[in-house]
Amino acid sequence: MKRIISISFKRALIPFAFLLLTTITESVNAQEKVTGEISETYTITMNDGSSITGKLLSVSDDEFVFESGSMGKITLQKATIRSMNKVSSINNKKTGIWFENPTPTKYLLGSSALLSEPKTGYYANTWIFVQSGNYAFTKNLSLAGGFEIISILAGGKGPYAFYLNPKATFKIVKNLYMGANILYANTIRSIDEFGGLGTLNAFATYGTTNLNITAAIGWGWAEDEFSRSPLITISGMARASKRIAFVSENWLIPKIGDTEGYYGLYSYGIRFLGEKTSIDLAFINNPDIADKIIIGIPWLGFTIHF
C-alpha cells in the first residue's frame, strides 16, 4: 500500500517538475536574449514593469552600465532586466527620448505603406459608432476590418454594415515603401439589392514613422464592373513633438454617372499621442461644406495599440 502511495505521489510530482523546468528554461532563455550594443540608446524594461532610457556604456557578464539623462550613470544587473529595445535615431532628440509612434501606419481612414511590427495591431473607435481593428501577421501582411453599431443601437433595424481590408506592403529602398490592398464593404441585411462594393488600391509612402506622405490610387468595383476613373488620395503625418502630431488625408472622388471630373474632400487635424494610444481631432472640409460649417465636419477617433 505504501509503495502504491509512493508511486502515485511521484507521478503527481511529474507535472510540477515539468512546469518548474519549463519556467527555469524560459527564464534562462529570456536572460540570454538581453543583449545590447555599446553607444546605442535603449529603453530598458525591468522585471517589476518599470522602464528606464539610457545610452549603453559598457557590458560585463552580469551587468550593464547606462548613462541616463535623468539618473546619470547607473548599473543594472542583467537578471533584473526583462527586455531592452533600441531607440530609433528618429526618436533620439536633443530635448529627450521620444517613445515610438503608436500608430505609424494609420491616417484617418486610410493607411500608409510603412511596414508593421509582426504580431501587433490596434483597436480603433470613430465617433463611438464605428468599431475597427488591424492585425499584422508579418511585417508585410496585415488585415483590417470594422463594423458600425448604429444598427444594434437602433434595435436591429439597420443594415449591419461592415468592411474588410487585407494589405500587403514592401520596403523598396530606404524610406520608400509600396503596397496594395483590397477594401470590401457590404451589409448583412440587404438594402435595395445592394450587393456590396470594393476598391483595389495601390499606394506608395515616403518617409519615416514620424514624418511621411502617402499617395494612393484605387479603382472601385460594384455590380461586376470597375469604375472608369480612379479614386486618388494624398495623405500625410508629421510628428511635431513627443505627444503631438499633425495628420491630413485628402480625397479626389470620381463623380458618379455621366458627369466627368472629380469631387474633392480634404482634412486636417491634430493627433495626441500616448505610448500605446492616440486620439485624433480632425475636420473634413471642401467649399460646399465650408458654406455650411466653416471649419468642416468634425472627426473624432481613438486608437489603442497592442
SERO-4910 file (N, C-alpha, C, O; in steps of 0.05 Angstrom, whole numbers):
BEGIN
 pado doro    nc1    nc2    nc3   cac1   cac2   cac3    cc1    cc2    cc3    oc1    oc2    oc3
  Met    A     17    -24      0      0      0      0     17     25      0     13     44    -15
  Lys    A     37     25     18     55     48     19     69     52     -8     74     74    -16
  Arg    A     76     29    -20     91     31    -46     73     44    -67     82     60    -84
  Ile    A     47     37    -67     28     48    -86     25     78    -82     25     94   -101
  Ile    A     23     86    -56     21    114    -50     46    129    -58     44    152    -69
  Ser    A     69    117    -54     95    130    -61     97    134    -91    105    155   -101
  Ile    A     89    113   -106     90    115   -136     70    136   -145     77    152   -163
  Ser    A     46    137   -134     26    157   -142     36    185   -136     32    204   -152
  Phe    A     49    188   -113     60    214   -105     81    223   -124     82    247   -132
  Lys    A     98    205   -132    120    211   -151    108    219   -178    117    238   -191
  Arg    A     88    204   -186     76    211   -212     62    238   -211     63    253   -230
  Ala    A     51    244   -188     38    271   -185     58    293   -186     51    316   -194
  Leu    A     82    288   -179    103    308   -179    113    314   -207    125    335   -212
  Ile    A    109    296   -226    120    299   -253    110    325   -266    127    340   -277
  Pro    A     83    330   -266     75    356   -279     87    380   -266     94    400   -280
  Phe    A     90    380   -239    102    403   -225    131    406   -232    142    428   -235
  Ala    A    145    383   -234    173    384   -242    176    394   -270    195    410   -276
  Phe    A    158    386   -288    159    395   -316    154    425   -317    168    440   -332
  Leu    A    134    435   -301    128    463   -301    151    479   -290    158    500   -301
  Leu    A    164    469   -269    187    483   -258    210    484   -278    223    505   -280
  Leu    A    215    462   -292    237    461   -312    231    480   -334    249    494   -344
  Thr    A    206    481   -343    198    500   -365    203    529   -356    213    545   -372
  Thr    A    195    535   -331    198    562   -321    227    570   -320    234    592   -328
  Ile    A    244    552   -310    273    557   -308    284    561   -336    301    579   -340
  Thr    A    277    544   -355    287    546   -382    279    572   -395    296    585   -408
  Glu    A    254    580   -392    245    605   -403    259    628   -391    266    648   -405
  Ser    A    264    627   -365    278    648   -351    307    651   -361    317    673   -366
  Val    A    320    628   -365    348    629   -375    348    639   -404    366    655   -411
  Asn    A    329    630   -420    328    639   -448    323    669   -449    335    683   -465
  Ala    A    305    678   -432    298    707   -432    323    723   -424    328    744   -435
  Gln    A    338    712   -405    362    727   -396    383    728   -418    396    748   -422
  Glu    A    385    705   -433    405    704   -454    399    724   -477    417    733   -491
  Lys    A    373    730   -480    365    747   -502    370    777   -496    369    793   -514
  Val    A    376    784   -471    381    811   -464    409    819   -472    428    813   -458
  Thr    A    411    832   -495    437    840   -506    436    869   -515    414    880   -517
  Gly    A    459    881   -520    459    909   -529    486    916   -541    506    902   -538
  Glu    A    486    938   -556    510    948   -569    519    974   -555    503    991   -548
  Ile    A    545    975   -551    557    999   -538    550   1024   -554    551   1024   -579
  Ser    A    544   1046   -540    538   1072   -551    510   1075   -563    503   1096   -572
  Glu    A    495   1053   -563    467   1055   -572    449   1062   -548    455   1055   -525
  Thr    A    427   1075   -554    407   1082   -534    385   1062   -533    374   1054   -554
  Tyr    A    377   1054   -509    356   1034   -505    335   1043   -485    340   1059   -467
  Thr    A    311   1032   -489    291   1033   -469    291   1006   -455    285    986   -467
  Ile    A    297   1006   -429    300    982   -413    275    978   -396    268    995   -381
  Thr    A    263    954   -399    240    947   -382    250    927   -361    261    906   -368
  Met    A    246    934   -336    254    918   -314    234    896   -307    211    897   -317
  Asn    A    242    876   -292    224    855   -285    199    864   -269    178    851   -270
  Asp    A    202    886   -255    179    897   -240    161    915   -257    141    926   -246
  Gly    A    167    918   -283    150    933   -301    159    962   -305    149    975   -323
  Ser    A    177    972   -288    187    999   -292    205   1001   -316    215    980   -325
  Ser    A    209   1025   -326    226   1028   -350    246   1051   -347    240   1070   -332
  Ile    A    269   1049   -360    290   1068   -359    301   1071   -388    302   1052   -403
  Thr    A    308   1095   -395    320   1100   -421    348   1111   -417    353   1129   -401
  Gly    A    368   1099   -432    395   1108   -429    413   1097   -450    406   1078   -464
  Lys    A    437   1109   -452    457   1100   -472    475   1079   -458    484   1082   -436
  Leu    A    479   1057   -473    495   1035   -462    525   1042   -463    536   1047   -484
  Leu    A    538   1042   -439    566   1049   -437    584   1025   -437    605   1025   -449
  Ser    A    576   1004   -422    593    981   -420    577    956   -413    554    958   -402
  Val    A    588    932   -419    575    907   -414    594    888   -401    617    886   -409
  Ser    A    585    873   -380    600    852   -368    583    827   -368    561    827   -379
  Asp    A    593    806   -356    578    781   -355    551    783   -341    532    770   -349
  Asp    A    550    800   -321    526    801   -304    511    827   -304    489    829   -294
  Glu    A    523    848   -316    510    874   -313    515    892   -337    534    888   -353
  Phe    A    498    913   -340    501    934   -359    505    961   -345    495    964   -322
  Val    A    520    978   -357    523   1006   -347    512   1025   -367    520   1025   -391
  Phe    A    493   1042   -359    479   1060   -376    484   1089   -367    490   1094   -344
  Glu    A    482   1107   -386    481   1136   -380    453   1146   -385    444   1147   -408
  Ser    A    439   1153   -363    411   1162   -365    410   1192   -361    423   1202   -343
  Gly    A    395   1206   -378    394   1235   -375    382   1244   -349    391   1265   -338
  Ser    A    364   1229   -337    351   1237   -312    365   1225   -288    362   1236   -266
  Met    A    380   1203   -291    391   1189   -268    421   1188   -268    433   1178   -249
  Gly    A    434   1198   -289    463   1196   -291    472   1168   -298    458   1152   -311
  Lys    A    496   1161   -289    507   1134   -294    495   1114   -275    496   1117   -251
  Ile    A    483   1093   -286    471   1072   -270    480   1044   -279    486   1040   -302
  Thr    A    481   1026   -260    489    998   -265    465    980   -260    453    981   -238
  Leu    A    458    964   -279    435    946   -277    444    917   -280    459    910   -298
  Gln    A    435    900   -262    440    872   -264    424    860   -287    400    866   -289
  Lys    A    436    843   -303    422    831   -325    397    815   -316    377    814   -330
  Ala    A    400    802   -293    378    785   -282    353    801   -276    332    790   -274
  Thr    A    356    828   -272    333    845   -265    320    858   -289    300    872   -287
  Ile    A    331    852   -314    321    865   -338    303    845   -354    312    823   -360
  Arg    A    279    854   -360    261    838   -376    267    840   -406    268    820   -420
  Ser    A    271    864   -415    276    868   -444    290    895   -448    289    913   -432
  Met    A    304    897   -472    317    921   -480    310    927   -509    315    910   -526
  Asn    A    299    950   -515    292    958   -542    308    982   -551    307   1003   -538
  Lys    A    321    979   -573    338   1001   -583    320   1024   -592    300   1020   -605
  Val    A    328   1048   -584    313   1072   -592    322   1081   -620    346   1084   -625
  Ser    A    303   1084   -638    309   1092   -665    322   1120   -665    315   1137   -647
  Ser    A    339   1125   -684    353   1151   -685    333   1174   -689    338   1196   -681
  Ile    A    310   1168   -702    290   1189   -706    276   1197   -680    263   1218   -679
  Asn    A    278   1180   -660    265   1186   -634    285   1195   -613    277   1201   -590
  Asn    A    311   1197   -620    331   1205   -602    336   1235   -606    353   1243   -623
  Lys    A    321   1252   -592    322   1281   -596    339   1295   -575    345   1283   -554
  Lys    A    348   1319   -582    364   1335   -563    348   1341   -537    359   1344   -516
  Thr    A    321   1343   -541    304   1350   -518    296   1326   -502    284   1328   -481
  Gly    A    304   1302   -511    298   1277   -496    290   1255   -515    290   1259   -540
  Ile    A    284   1232   -504    277   1209   -520    247   1208   -524    231   1209   -505
  Trp    A    238   1206   -549    210   1202   -556    204   1172   -555    220   1156   -564
  Phe    A    180   1164   -546    172   1137   -549    163   1132   -578    158   1151   -593
  Glu    A    162   1107   -586    154   1100   -613    126   1110   -619    108   1109   -602
  Asn    A    122   1119   -643     95   1127   -652     77   1103   -650     82   1083   -663
  Pro    A     55   1104   -634     38   1081   -631     21   1073   -655     13   1050   -658
  Thr    A     16   1092   -673      0   1086   -697     14   1098   -721      3   1116   -734
  Pro    A     37   1087   -729     52   1099   -751     40   1093   -779     46   1108   -798
  Thr    A     24   1072   -781     13   1065   -807    -15   1076   -812    -25   1071   -834
  Lys    A    -27   1089   -793    -55   1097   -795    -58   1127   -799    -46   1143   -785
  Tyr    A    -74   1135   -818    -83   1163   -821   -111   1165   -808   -115   1155   -786
  Leu    A   -130   1177   -822   -157   1178   -811   -173   1154   -819   -182   1138   -802
  Leu    A   -176   1150   -845   -189   1127   -856   -169   1107   -868   -171   1083   -863
  Gly    A   -151   1117   -884   -132   1100   -898   -107   1095   -882   -105   1102   -859
  Ser    A    -88   1081   -895    -63   1074   -882    -40   1079   -901    -43   1083   -925
  Ser    A    -16   1078   -889      9   1082   -905     19   1055   -913      8   1034   -906
  Ala    A     41   1055   -928     54   1030   -936     78   1023   -918     93   1004   -924
  Leu    A     81   1037   -896    102   1030   -877     99   1002   -867     76    993   -863
  Leu    A    121    988   -861    119    961   -851    109    961   -823    114    979   -807
  Ser    A     96    939   -815     85    936   -788    103    917   -772    117    900   -783
  Glu    A    102    920   -746    115    901   -728     98    876   -728     74    877   -723
  Pro    A    110    853   -733     94    828   -733     80    822   -707     91    829   -685
  Lys    A     56    811   -709     40    803   -685     33    827   -668     31    825   -643
  Thr    A     29    850   -681     19    874   -667     -6    884   -681    -11    875   -704
  Gly    A    -20    902   -669    -44    912   -682    -55    935   -666    -42    946   -648
  Tyr    A    -80    943   -673    -93    965   -658   -123    962   -660   -134    950   -679
  Tyr    A   -136    973   -640   -165    976   -640   -171   1005   -643   -158   1022   -630
  Ala    A   -190   1012   -660   -197   1040   -665   -227   1044   -662   -243   1027   -670
  Asn    A   -234   1067   -652   -262   1075   -649   -266   1103   -660   -251   1121   -653
  Thr    A   -285   1106   -679   -291   1131   -691   -319   1140   -684   -338   1126   -691
  Trp    A   -321   1162   -671   -347   1173   -663   -364   1153   -649   -389   1153   -651
  Ile    A   -352   1135   -634   -366   1114   -618   -380   1093   -635   -380   1070   -627
  Phe    A   -391   1101   -658   -408   1084   -673   -393   1065   -692   -405   1046   -702
  Val    A   -368   1071   -698   -353   1054   -717   -330   1040   -701   -312   1054   -691
  Gln    A   -331   1014   -701   -310    998   -687   -292    985   -709   -303    974   -728
  Ser    A   -266    987   -705   -249    975   -725   -223    965   -712   -217    972   -689
  Gly    A   -208    949   -727   -183    938   -716   -165    930   -738   -173    928   -762
  Asn    A   -140    926   -731   -119    918   -750   -100    899   -737    -93    903   -713
  Tyr    A    -91    878   -751    -72    859   -740    -51    853   -762    -58    846   -784
  Ala    A    -25    854   -754     -3    848   -773      6    820   -767     17    814   -746
  Phe    A      3    802   -787     12    775   -784     42    773   -788     56    758   -774
  Thr    A     52    789   -807     81    792   -811     86    822   -816     68    838   -815
  Lys    A    111    829   -821    117    857   -826    106    866   -853    103    890   -858
  Asn    A     99    847   -870     89    854   -897     58    850   -900     46    863   -917
  Leu    A     46    833   -884     18    826   -888      1    833   -863      9    826   -841
  Ser    A    -21    846   -868    -39    854   -846    -68    853   -855    -73    852   -879
  Leu    A    -85    852   -836   -114    852   -842   -128    871   -823   -125    870   -799
  Ala    A   -145    889   -836   -161    908   -821   -190    901   -826   -197    889   -846
  Gly    A   -207    909   -808   -236    905   -811   -251    922   -791   -240    932   -772
  Gly    A   -277    925   -796   -293    941   -778   -322    938   -783   -331    927   -803
  Phe    A   -338    950   -765   -367    949   -768   -379    972   -753   -366    984   -735
  Glu    A   -404    979   -759   -418   1001   -745   -438    989   -725   -448    967   -729
  Ile    A   -442   1003   -703   -461    993   -683   -487   1009   -682   -503   1005   -664
  Ile    A   -491   1027   -701   -516   1042   -702   -540   1023   -706   -561   1026   -694
  Ser    A   -535   1002   -722   -556    982   -727   -565    969   -701   -589    964   -697
  Ile    A   -545    963   -684   -551    950   -659   -566    969   -640   -586    962   -627
  Leu    A   -557    994   -639   -569   1014   -622   -598   1021   -632   -614   1030   -616
  Ala    A   -603   1017   -658   -629   1023   -669   -648    999   -666   -669    998   -680
  Gly    A   -641    980   -649   -659    958   -644   -658    937   -666   -677    922   -670
  Gly    A   -636    935   -680   -633    914   -700   -646    920   -726   -650    902   -742
  Lys    A   -653    945   -731   -667    953   -756   -648    962   -778   -657    966   -800
  Gly    A   -623    965   -771   -604    976   -790   -593    955   -809   -601    932   -808
  Pro    A   -574    963   -826   -563    945   -846   -540    927   -836   -533    908   -850
  Tyr    A   -529    934   -813   -505    919   -803   -482    921   -823   -474    900   -834
  Ala    A   -473    945   -828   -451    949   -848   -424    940   -836   -419    944   -812
  Phe    A   -407    929   -853   -380    921   -844   -361    924   -868   -369    928   -891
  Tyr    A   -335    922   -862   -315    922   -883   -291    905   -875   -286    899   -852
  Leu    A   -277    895   -895   -252    880   -892   -231    893   -910   -236    902   -932
  Asn    A   -206    893   -900   -185    907   -915   -157    893   -912   -141    902   -895
  Pro    A   -152    872   -927   -126    859   -927   -105    876   -942   -112    889   -962
  Lys    A    -80    877   -931    -60    895   -942    -33    881   -943    -25    866   -925
  Ala    A    -18    886   -965     10    877   -967     28    901   -973     21    917   -990
  Thr    A     50    903   -958     69    925   -962     97    915   -963    104    894   -952
  Phe    A    115    930   -977    142    922   -980    161    947   -980    153    968   -990
  Lys    A    185    943   -969    204    964   -970    220    963   -996    230    942  -1003
  Ile    A    222    985  -1010    235    986  -1036    264    995  -1032    283    980  -1039
  Val    A    268   1018  -1022    294   1028  -1014    290   1043   -987    268   1044   -977
  Lys    A    311   1055   -977    309   1069   -951    287   1091   -953    288   1108   -971
  Asn    A    269   1090   -934    247   1110   -932    226   1109   -954    209   1127   -956
  Leu    A    228   1089   -972    208   1086   -993    194   1059   -991    208   1038   -991
  Tyr    A    168   1059   -989    152   1035   -986    129   1035  -1006    119   1056  -1013
  Met    A    122   1011  -1015     99   1009  -1034     82    985  -1024     91    967  -1011
  Gly    A     56    987  -1032     38    966  -1024     12    966  -1040      8    982  -1057
  Ala    A     -5    947  -1033    -31    945  -1046    -51    933  -1025    -43    918  -1007
  Asn    A    -76    940  -1029    -96    929  -1011   -122    926  -1026   -126    938  -1047
  Ile    A   -140    911  -1014   -168    908  -1024   -187    917  -1002   -185    906   -980
  Leu    A   -204    935  -1008   -224    944   -989   -251    933   -998   -261    940  -1020
  Tyr    A   -264    917   -981   -290    906   -988   -310    914   -966   -305    911   -942
  Ala    A   -332    925   -975   -353    934   -956   -380    923   -965   -386    920   -988
  Asn    A   -396    915   -945   -422    904   -950   -440    907   -926   -432    918   -906
  Thr    A   -464    897   -928   -483    897   -906   -494    869   -901   -497    853   -921
  Ile    A   -499    862   -876   -511    836   -871   -540    835   -879   -549    815   -890
  Arg    A   -554    857   -874   -582    859   -883   -583    876   -909   -574    899   -909
  Ser    A   -593    864   -930   -592    877   -956   -609    903   -956   -630    905   -944
  Ile    A   -599    923   -971   -613    948   -974   -616    953  -1004   -597    958  -1019
  Asp    A   -641    952  -1014   -647    957  -1042   -628    941  -1061   -617    952  -1080
  Glu    A   -626    915  -1055   -610    897  -1071   -580    905  -1072   -567    899  -1092
  Phe    A   -571    919  -1052   -542    926  -1051   -525    901  -1048   -529    885  -1030
  Gly    A   -507    897  -1067   -490    873  -1068   -462    877  -1058   -445    860  -1062
  Gly    A   -457    900  -1045   -430    905  -1035   -413    920  -1056   -420    922  -1079
  Leu    A   -391    931  -1046   -373    945  -1064   -344    941  -1054   -340    933  -1031
  Gly    A   -326    947  -1071   -298    944  -1064   -280    963  -1079   -289    975  -1099
  Thr    A   -256    965  -1070   -236    980  -1085   -209    964  -1085   -202    951  -1065
  Leu    A   -196    966  -1107   -169    954  -1110   -149    977  -1110   -150    994  -1128
  Asn    A   -131    978  -1091   -115   1002  -1087    -85    996  -1088    -76    975  -1079
  Ala    A    -70   1014  -1099    -40   1013  -1098    -31   1040  -1086    -43   1061  -1091
  Phe    A     -9   1038  -1070     -1   1063  -1056     29   1062  -1051     42   1040  -1050
  Ala    A     40   1085  -1047     69   1088  -1041     72   1109  -1019     59   1129  -1018
  Thr    A     91   1103  -1001     97   1120   -978    126   1128   -978    143   1111   -981
  Tyr    A    131   1153   -973    159   1162   -969    161   1175   -942    145   1192   -934
  Gly    A    181   1166   -926    186   1178   -900    191   1158   -879    198   1135   -884
  Thr    A    186   1166   -854    191   1150   -830    165   1148   -814    145   1159   -822
  Thr    A    167   1135   -791    143   1132   -774    135   1159   -762    112   1161   -752
  Asn    A    152   1178   -762    146   1205   -750    139   1226   -771    127   1246   -765
  Leu    A    147   1221   -796    143   1241   -817    140   1226   -843    160   1214   -853
  Asn    A    117   1226   -855    113   1211   -880     90   1223   -897     73   1238   -887
  Ile    A     91   1216   -922     70   1223   -941     63   1199   -959     81   1184   -966
  Thr    A     38   1196   -965     29   1172   -980     10   1181  -1002     -8   1197   -999
  Ala    A     16   1170  -1026     -2   1175  -1049    -14   1148  -1057      0   1127  -1058
  Ala    A    -41   1148  -1061    -55   1123  -1067    -73   1127  -1091    -84   1149  -1095
  Ile    A    -77   1105  -1106    -96   1105  -1128   -112   1079  -1127   -100   1058  -1124
  Gly    A   -138   1081  -1131   -154   1057  -1129   -178   1058  -1148   -189   1079  -1155
  Trp    A   -186   1034  -1157   -209   1031  -1175   -231   1018  -1160   -228    996  -1148
  Gly    A   -255   1030  -1160   -278   1019  -1147   -290    996  -1163   -289    996  -1188
  Trp    A   -302    978  -1149   -316    955  -1161   -343    951  -1149   -347    950  -1125
  Ala    A   -364    950  -1167   -391    946  -1158   -407    935  -1182   -402    943  -1205
  Glu    A   -426    918  -1176   -444    907  -1197   -427    895  -1219   -433    898  -1243
  Asp    A   -406    880  -1211   -390    864  -1230   -374    881  -1250   -366    871  -1271
  Glu    A   -368    906  -1244   -351    921  -1261   -336    943  -1246   -345    952  -1225
  Phe    A   -312    950  -1256   -295    971  -1244   -304    998  -1253   -316   1002  -1274
  Ser    A   -297   1018  -1236   -303   1046  -1243   -286   1055  -1267   -264   1044  -1271
  Arg    A   -295   1074  -1281   -280   1084  -1304   -257   1102  -1296   -236   1103  -1309
  Ser    A   -260   1116  -1273   -239   1134  -1264   -230   1125  -1236   -246   1114  -1220
  Pro    A   -205   1129  -1229   -195   1120  -1203   -201   1140  -1181   -204   1164  -1185
  Leu    A   -202   1130  -1157   -202   1146  -1132   -173   1152  -1125   -156   1134  -1125
  Ile    A   -167   1177  -1119   -140   1186  -1113   -139   1198  -1085   -156   1214  -1078
  Thr    A   -120   1190  -1069   -117   1201  -1042    -88   1209  -1037    -69   1196  -1047
  Ile    A    -85   1231  -1023    -58   1241  -1014    -60   1245   -984    -77   1260   -975
  Ser    A    -43   1231   -969    -44   1232   -940    -17   1238   -929      4   1233   -941
  Gly    A    -16   1249   -904     10   1254   -892      7   1257   -862    -14   1262   -851
  Met    A     30   1252   -848     31   1255   -819     58   1267   -812     79   1259   -822
  Ala    A     58   1286   -793     82   1299   -784     81   1300   -754     64   1313   -742
  Arg    A    101   1288   -740    102   1288   -711    118   1313   -703    141   1316   -709
  Ala    A    105   1331   -688    117   1356   -681    131   1355   -654    150   1370   -649
  Ser    A    122   1337   -637    135   1334   -610    130   1306   -600    119   1289   -615
  Lys    A    138   1301   -576    135   1275   -565    106   1265   -565    100   1242   -569
  Arg    A     87   1284   -560     59   1276   -556     40   1289   -576     16   1286   -573
  Ile    A     51   1304   -596     34   1317   -615     42   1311   -644     66   1312   -650
  Ala    A     23   1305   -660     28   1301   -689      5   1314   -705    -17   1318   -694
  Phe    A     11   1321   -730    -10   1331   -748    -15   1311   -769      3   1298   -779
  Val    A    -40   1308   -776    -48   1288   -796    -68   1300   -816    -84   1316   -809
  Ser    A    -65   1291   -841    -83   1300   -862    -88   1278   -882    -69   1263   -889
  Glu    A   -112   1276   -891   -120   1256   -911   -139   1270   -931   -158   1282   -923
  Asn    A   -133   1267   -957   -147   1283   -977   -155   1265  -1000   -140   1248  -1009
  Trp    A   -180   1269  -1009   -192   1250  -1029   -201   1265  -1054   -213   1287  -1053
  Leu    A   -195   1253  -1077   -207   1261  -1102   -225   1238  -1111   -215   1217  -1120
  Ile    A   -251   1243  -1109   -271   1221  -1114   -283   1226  -1142   -294   1247  -1147
  Pro    A   -282   1205  -1159   -294   1209  -1186   -325   1212  -1184   -338   1199  -1168
  Lys    A   -335   1231  -1200   -364   1236  -1199   -379   1213  -1212   -370   1199  -1230
  Ile    A   -403   1208  -1201   -419   1185  -1210   -436   1192  -1234   -445   1215  -1237
  Gly    A   -441   1172  -1251   -458   1176  -1274   -443   1186  -1298   -419   1180  -1301
  Asp    A   -457   1202  -1314   -445   1212  -1339   -428   1237  -1334   -415   1247  -1352
  Thr    A   -429   1248  -1310   -414   1272  -1304   -384   1266  -1302   -376   1247  -1288
  Glu    A   -368   1282  -1316   -339   1278  -1315   -327   1295  -1292   -339   1314  -1283
  Gly    A   -303   1287  -1284   -289   1302  -1264   -289   1289  -1237   -298   1266  -1233
  Tyr    A   -280   1304  -1217   -276   1294  -1190   -289   1312  -1170   -293   1336  -1174
  Tyr    A   -296   1300  -1147   -306   1315  -1124   -285   1313  -1102   -277   1291  -1094
  Gly    A   -275   1336  -1093   -253   1336  -1074   -262   1340  -1045   -280   1354  -1039
  Leu    A   -247   1326  -1027   -251   1329   -998   -223   1330   -986   -205   1315   -994
  Tyr    A   -219   1348   -967   -193   1349   -953   -198   1349   -923   -219   1356   -914
  Ser    A   -177   1341   -908   -180   1340   -879   -154   1351   -867   -133   1350   -879
  Tyr    A   -157   1360   -842   -134   1369   -827   -140   1365   -797   -163   1369   -788
  Gly    A   -120   1356   -783   -125   1350   -755   -100   1347   -738    -78   1348   -748
  Ile    A   -104   1344   -712    -83   1340   -693    -86   1313   -680   -108   1304   -675
  Arg    A    -63   1300   -675    -63   1274   -663    -48   1275   -636    -25   1283   -635
  Phe    A    -62   1268   -615    -49   1268   -588    -39   1239   -583    -54   1220   -584
  Leu    A    -13   1237   -576      0   1211   -575      6   1203   -546     15   1219   -529
  Gly    A      1   1178   -540     10   1165   -516     27   1142   -524     31   1137   -548
  Glu    A     39   1128   -505     57   1106   -512     42   1083   -526     54   1069   -542
  Lys    A     17   1079   -520      1   1058   -532    -25   1068   -544    -41   1052   -554
  Thr    A    -30   1094   -543    -56   1105   -552    -51   1130   -569    -30   1142   -569
  Ser    A    -72   1137   -584    -73   1162   -598   -102   1171   -601   -120   1155   -603
  Ile    A   -105   1198   -601   -132   1210   -604   -130   1230   -627   -113   1247   -627
  Asp    A   -148   1227   -646   -149   1245   -669   -172   1264   -667   -195   1256   -662
  Leu    A   -167   1289   -670   -187   1310   -672   -182   1324   -699   -163   1339   -701
  Ala    A   -200   1320   -718   -196   1330   -745   -222   1341   -756   -243   1339   -744
  Phe    A   -219   1353   -780   -242   1365   -794   -241   1358   -823   -219   1360   -836
  Ile    A   -263   1350   -834   -265   1344   -863   -280   1367   -876   -300   1376   -867
  Asn    A   -268   1377   -899   -279   1401   -910   -276   1402   -940   -261   1386   -952
  Asn    A   -290   1420   -952   -287   1429   -980   -304   1454   -983   -318   1461   -964
  Pro    A   -304   1467  -1006   -320   1492  -1008   -350   1488  -1002   -362   1506   -991
  Asp    A   -362   1466  -1010   -390   1461  -1006   -396   1459   -976   -415   1470   -966
  Ile    A   -379   1444   -961   -382   1440   -933   -377   1467   -918   -392   1473   -899
  Ala    A   -357   1482   -927   -350   1507   -914   -372   1527   -915   -374   1545   -898
  Asp    A   -390   1525   -936   -413   1544   -937   -432   1540   -913   -445   1558   -905
  Lys    A   -432   1515   -903   -450   1509   -880   -435   1510   -854   -444   1521   -834
  Ile    A   -411   1497   -854   -395   1495   -829   -366   1504   -837   -352   1490   -851
  Ile    A   -359   1527   -828   -333   1539   -838   -310   1521   -833   -293   1518   -850
  Ile    A   -308   1510   -809   -284   1493   -802   -286   1465   -812   -267   1450   -811
  Gly    A   -310   1457   -822   -313   1430   -832   -328   1411   -813   -335   1419   -791
  Ile    A   -332   1387   -822   -345   1366   -806   -326   1354   -786   -304   1345   -795
  Pro    A   -331   1354   -760   -312   1344   -741   -308   1314   -744   -327   1299   -751
  Trp    A   -284   1305   -738   -277   1277   -738   -263   1271   -712   -243   1284   -704
  Leu    A   -273   1251   -697   -261   1243   -671   -255   1214   -671   -273   1197   -675
  Gly    A   -230   1207   -667   -222   1179   -667   -203   1172   -644   -188   1189   -635
  Phe    A   -205   1148   -634   -189   1138   -612   -177   1111   -619   -191   1094   -629
  Thr    A   -151   1108   -615   -137   1083   -622   -120   1072   -599   -107   1087   -585
  Ile    A   -121   1046   -595   -105   1032   -575    -87   1012   -590    -97    995   -604
  His    A    -61   1014   -586    -42    996   -599    -36    972   -580    -35    975   -556
  Phe    A    -34    949   -592    -27    925   -576     -7    908   -591      2    887   -580
***
